[in-house]
Amino acid sequence: MIIAPSLLAADYGNFARDSIKAQRAGGEWLHLDIMDGHFVPNISFGPATVKALRSLTRLFFDVHLMCSKPEVLLESFSKAGADQMTVHVELGTRVEPLLWKIRSLGKKVGLAVNPPTNIASVQPYLDKIDLLLVMTVNPGFGGQPFIEETLPKIQQAAVWRRERRLNYRIQVDGGITFNTAAECARVGADTFVSGTGLFGQPRMKTAVAKMRKIVEEVRTASSGA
């Protein structure tokens, strides 16, 4: 089980401080949302920011490319220090070459699916990825409410993983709080991206520990059912 604080909810004037804070709080990964202003209606940050943060923390860098042309960015983010790069299934015929390219760079491979997209669209790629990201809000902005209708998609992803004896992680991102993390864990999620749900807490270390405890209890109860 992985807790991944999302830098999108950090103080943009203090990325260095908040990246270190995420590590000290007990998060295993740092989730880095890369937005191009085209695939989603917002712009975040680029490879130079990731490179600057890489020397400050040992956290696993989970780079989520919400971009129309991730192929032009993969090498830059790889060199900047990404450990994993996630692209979107909505990119259609370009998905398989993108997954291959990420793997060829020696990085972990992630595939994301947006709330309106049928979960069946990820099926051809499940044996080619290390992580499936089920977006639980429409991407582009932090602080949005969790979309309950995404829960069956998480559950289906878990069924496929079990049936096909695959090992991809099931990640959720968007509106992840103590309560919604529990809901997602109950249906099979094991990797939890949380921005305002963690950075918005007065004591982030306490918040990370609380989220971890809640999720572990749910997963233990579910596996014993």
C-alpha positions in Angstrom: 0.0 0.0 0.0 1.4 3.4 -1.1 0.5 6.9 0.1 1.5 9.5 -2.5 1.1 13.2 -1.5 0.4 15.3 -4.6 2.6 18.3 -5.2 -0.3 20.0 -7.0 -1.7 20.9 -3.6 1.6 22.2 -2.2 2.6 25.9 -1.9 3.8 26.8 -5.3 6.3 29.2 -3.7 7.7 26.5 -1.6 7.9 23.3 -3.6 11.3 22.4 -2.2 10.1 22.7 1.4 6.9 20.8 0.7 8.6 18.0 -1.1 10.8 17.4 1.9 7.7 17.8 4.1 6.0 15.0 2.1 9.0 12.7 2.7 9.2 13.5 6.4 5.4 12.9 6.8 5.9 9.3 5.7 4.7 9.3 2.1 6.4 6.8 -0.1 5.8 8.5 -3.4 5.6 12.2 -4.6 2.9 12.5 -7.2 3.8 15.1 -9.8 0.9 16.3 -12.1 2.2 17.7 -15.4 -0.5 19.7 -17.2 0.0 21.2 -20.7 -3.1 23.6 -20.9 -4.4 21.5 -23.8 -5.2 18.0 -22.7 -6.5 19.6 -19.5 -7.4 23.3 -19.0 -4.6 24.1 -16.7 -0.7 24.4 -16.7 1.4 23.2 -13.8 5.2 22.7 -14.1 7.8 21.0 -16.2 11.0 18.9 -16.2 13.1 21.7 -14.7 11.0 21.7 -11.6 11.2 18.0 -11.2 15.0 18.1 -11.7 15.3 20.8 -9.0 13.4 18.6 -6.5 15.1 15.4 -7.4 18.2 16.2 -5.4 16.2 17.1 -2.3 14.3 13.9 -1.6 14.6 10.1 -1.8 10.8 9.8 -2.6 9.8 7.8 -5.7 8.8 10.4 -8.3 5.4 9.4 -9.8 5.0 11.6 -12.9 1.5 11.9 -14.3 1.5 13.4 -17.8 -1.9 15.0 -18.5 -0.6 16.1 -21.9 -1.7 15.9 -25.5 1.9 15.1 -26.7 3.7 13.2 -23.9 6.0 11.7 -26.5 7.9 14.9 -26.7 8.3 15.0 -22.9 9.2 11.5 -21.9 13.0 11.8 -22.3 13.1 15.1 -20.5 11.2 13.8 -17.5 13.3 10.7 -17.5 16.5 12.7 -17.3 14.9 15.0 -14.7 14.5 12.1 -12.3 11.1 10.5 -12.9 10.8 7.0 -11.5 7.5 6.3 -13.2 5.6 8.0 -16.0 1.8 7.7 -16.6 0.1 8.5 -19.8 -3.6 8.5 -20.6 -5.6 5.8 -22.4 -7.6 8.6 -24.1 -4.6 9.1 -26.4 -5.9 6.1 -28.4 -3.5 4.6 -31.0 -0.5 6.3 -29.5 -0.9 4.5 -26.1 1.1 1.3 -26.9 4.1 3.1 -28.4 4.1 5.5 -25.4 4.1 2.6 -23.0 7.0 0.9 -24.9 9.0 4.2 -24.9 8.6 4.6 -21.1 9.8 1.1 -20.5 12.7 1.6 -22.9 13.8 4.5 -20.8 14.0 2.2 -17.8 11.1 3.7 -16.0 7.9 2.2 -14.4 4.9 2.4 -16.8 1.6 3.9 -15.8 -1.7 4.2 -17.7 -4.5 6.6 -16.6 -8.2 6.5 -17.4 -10.5 9.5 -16.9 -14.0 9.3 -15.3 -16.0 9.6 -18.6 -13.9 6.9 -20.3 -15.1 3.3 -20.3 -12.8 1.2 -18.2 -12.8 -1.5 -20.9 -10.4 0.8 -22.9 -7.5 -0.2 -20.7 -7.9 -3.9 -21.2 -5.4 -4.3 -24.1 -2.6 -2.8 -22.1 -3.0 -4.4 -18.6 -0.1 -6.8 -19.2 2.2 -4.0 -20.3 1.9 -1.7 -17.3 3.1 -1.4 -13.7 0.2 0.9 -12.6 -3.3 1.7 -13.6 -4.5 5.1 -12.5 -8.3 5.4 -12.1 -9.0 9.2 -12.0 -11.6 9.9 -9.4 -12.2 13.5 -10.6 -12.0 15.0 -14.0 -8.3 16.0 -14.3 -7.0 19.6 -14.5 -7.6 21.2 -11.1 -7.0 20.2 -7.5 -9.5 20.2 -4.7 -12.4 18.7 -6.6 -15.0 16.4 -5.0 -14.6 12.7 -5.4 -16.8 11.1 -8.1 -18.5 8.1 -6.5 -19.4 6.6 -9.9 -15.7 5.7 -10.4 -15.8 3.0 -7.7 -17.1 0.2 -10.0 -14.2 1.0 -12.4 -11.7 0.4 -9.5 -13.5 -2.8 -8.6 -13.4 -4.0 -12.3 -9.6 -3.2 -12.5 -9.1 -5.4 -9.4 -11.1 -8.2 -10.8 -9.1 -8.2 -14.0 -5.8 -8.1 -12.0 -6.9 -11.2 -10.1 -8.3 -13.1 -13.0 -5.3 -12.5 -15.2 -2.8 -12.9 -12.4 -1.2 -9.6 -13.1 0.7 -7.3 -10.7 -0.2 -3.8 -11.7 -0.9 -1.4 -8.9 -4.3 0.3 -8.8 -3.9 4.0 -8.1 -6.7 6.5 -7.3 -6.3 10.3 -7.7 -8.9 13.0 -7.0 -10.8 14.0 -3.9 -8.9 11.4 -1.9 -9.6 12.0 1.8 -9.7 9.7 4.8 -13.3 8.6 3.9 -12.9 8.2 0.1 -9.5 6.4 0.5 -11.4 3.8 2.6 -14.1 3.5 -0.1 -11.4 3.0 -2.8 -9.5 0.5 -0.7 -12.7 -1.5 -0.1 -13.0 -2.1 -3.9 -9.3 -2.8 -4.6 -7.2 0.3 -4.7 -3.7 0.0 -3.2 -2.1 3.3 -4.2 -3.6 6.6 -3.0 -2.8 10.1 -4.4 -3.9 12.8 -2.1 -3.3 16.5 -2.5 -5.5 18.8 -0.4 -6.4 15.8 1.7 -2.9 15.7 3.0 -1.2 19.1 2.4 -4.4 20.7 3.7 -4.0 19.1 7.1 -2.4 21.0 9.9 0.0 18.1 10.7 0.8 16.2 7.5 2.7 13.4 9.3 -0.4 12.7 11.4 -2.6 12.8 8.4 -0.5 10.3 6.4 -0.4 7.9 9.3 -4.2 8.2 9.8 -4.9 7.6 6.1 -2.5 4.6 6.1 -4.2 3.1 9.2 -7.7 3.5 7.8 -6.7 1.9 4.5 -4.8 -1.0 6.1 -7.8 -1.7 8.3 -10.2 -1.7 5.3 -7.9 -3.9 3.2 -7.4 -6.4 6.1 -11.2 -6.6 6.6 -11.8 -7.0 2.9 -9.2 -9.8 2.5 -10.7 -11.6 5.4 -14.3 -11.4 4.2 
